[in-house]
Amino acid sequence: MRFLKSLALGLGAVCLCAGGAFAVESLSTPTGVHVWNKYGAYDGYTLLSPNMTNDVYLIDMKGDVVHTWHTAGKPGLYAELLPNGNLLRGIRYDPKHVPFGGVSGGVQEIDWDGNVVWEHKIHGPRANQHHAFSRMPNGNTLIVAWQYKSYDEAVAKGRRKGTLPAKADPKAKYQYDGLWEDYIVEVDKDGREVWSWHTWDHIGKGKDKLDINYKLPIANYYGDSDWVHINCVTYIPETDQILFTARNFGEVFLVDKSTGRIAFRWGNPTTHDPRAKKPGWCDDGDQKLFGPHDATWLGDGRIMLFDNGWNRPSVNRSRAVIINSKTGELEWEYRAQNPNGFYSAYQGAAQMLPNGNVLITSTNTGHIFEVTRGKKPHVVWEYVSPWTLKGPVALLEDSHSFDDPTGLEDINIMSNFVHRAFRYGKDYPGLKGRDLSKAQVLFPKAPKWYELWDKAAMLKPAEIR
């Protein structure tokens, strides 16, 4: 126990002093809350949908579970809490049609007691929902999906011959061929598709087009059948635009909803500008984003997103960034001083909190932490998800790693991985009138690591801004 206490203090010291989480992502570590600075953290509840369990959890600042939604079926990556108190959640069906990373198959709305009150399914041999969804102000839902195009259709559209599988491999566990184009669809409460935007309709050359032959140098999975790989989607009422990120292009996009025109793109000019410098050996070139996820609109042209740093030539390093779509400039970033201290090759998220802090989800290790945005950022809340393939654990070890069940991707992540977490303030409308007083402590005999701090060493309000 003395060793564990020393370990916890050492972990926290690294996290606060370095502004990152080097030890958490590199060593065996206790799960639960490691750091809770009450002076600086945004008080509220955190929602997470661990990928190895059917359940969705709402936890308090201590990491205790205050509400659980028991659901049928594994999560389609994440869940979010709506203002009416219901969950909007992806659900994962058999990936036999499309075995690519992020495939789900449907979106559900679930009430506080776990009952499904709405569902939209896109799951079949020619189309599959994947990754992302979001509720619009008009009550409709935006959903990201893949649609199948044959090898011949892709070649007729301009794809170079021989760069896609023309036929499925009969010996492979999962059968696929051709090209799967991404599209975004708006679905109303009755399940009617009332609007859609297809990458297929915007193939061409130039800044407002998508090159059907573009690929990241390291995006060699599936013979390039997974072409663009959209992984988030949001509607922006003030501009009537759709915001999304595309992992395989290394870019964030704004699309005019009324015309479908690509109005803004940022992160990788080599996708459309022949003059742009391509990445090379230990050289990022003109590319800024590498496998980005989770773009959110902050207002006045500002966009926050999670830049994975997926095979970044200079160094594998993740970061949360804010860019200005009006100027094309990077306004803010958070990254660990040690590049190995904060890195998630896959998935990940960044949420702007009402107090100006940022809640970051580092998916690969189930690591969720809150940082300030001052000149010297500080970690003011830090949590490691305990839910693994073996159930909840008090100590996360290397044996809790996870291998891709499809065998298609060489992903080395922990089985406690969390795609995206959300923090909700205590005054959030979806929590109004809910009894959150009966907290479940997962490991009653385990130390409360955040209480082991010497109070005199805790940063005061004036020191964290």
VENUR-V784441 format. One record per residue. OMEGA is omega in whole degrees, 0 to 359 (999 if undefined). Layout:
BEGIN
OMEGA
OMEGA
END
This chain:
BEGIN
178
179
182
178
178
179
181
179
179
179
182
180
178
184
183
184
183
181
180
183
186
186
182
185
184
185
166
188
172
174
182
183
177
185
172
177
185
177
189
185
177
185
179
182
183
180
176
180
182
188
181
179
177
187
176
188
170
183
176
184
177
183
178
184
180
174
178
171
176
185
177
178
179
184
170
175
185
174
175
183
180
179
179
179
177
174
165
194
170
177
186
175
179
183
187
182
181
184
184
180
178
181
181
178
181
179
181
165
186
181
185
183
176
179
178
181
177
178
173
185
171
189
181
184
182
179
179
173
177
173
205
178
175
179
181
179
180
180
176
183
173
182
176
180
172
174
184
170
183
177
182
178
181
179
178
180
177
179
179
180
177
181
176
174
180
179
177
178
184
181
183
178
180
184
175
178
177
183
177
181
178
170
179
183
174
184
179
185
179
178
179
176
188
179
176
177
184
173
181
183
185
178
179
179
177
188
181
180
179
182
183
179
180
170
171
181
183
181
186
180
171
181
178
176
175
194
187
176
172
184
172
179
179
174
180
184
186
179
184
180
176
180
176
172
179
185
188
173
182
186
169
187
165
180
175
185
184
184
184
183
172
186
183
171
184
173
183
182
180
178
187
183
182
179
183
180
180
176
178
182
180
183
181
184
179
181
182
184
181
180
188
178
163
173
176
183
180
183
178
176
186
183
173
176
178
178
186
187
184
184
173
185
184
178
173
184
176
178
168
185
170
177
178
183
178
183
184
183
172
183
184
173
170
175
178
178
174
185
178
186
180
182
174
182
184
173
182
184
175
182
174
180
183
180
179
176
180
175
185
173
175
195
191
182
181
189
182
182
182
180
174
183
177
180
176
183
178
172
183
173
184
188
173
183
181
188
183
174
181
184
180
180
178
180
179
182
182
180
179
179
186
176
180
183
179
182
185
182
176
183
180
181
179
184
173
188
181
183
185
176
179
173
178
178
181
178
181
183
181
179
183
178
181
178
180
186
184
184
176
176
186
184
185
183
181
177
170
190
182
179
182
180
169
185
180
182
181
179
178
183
183
184
185
178
999
END
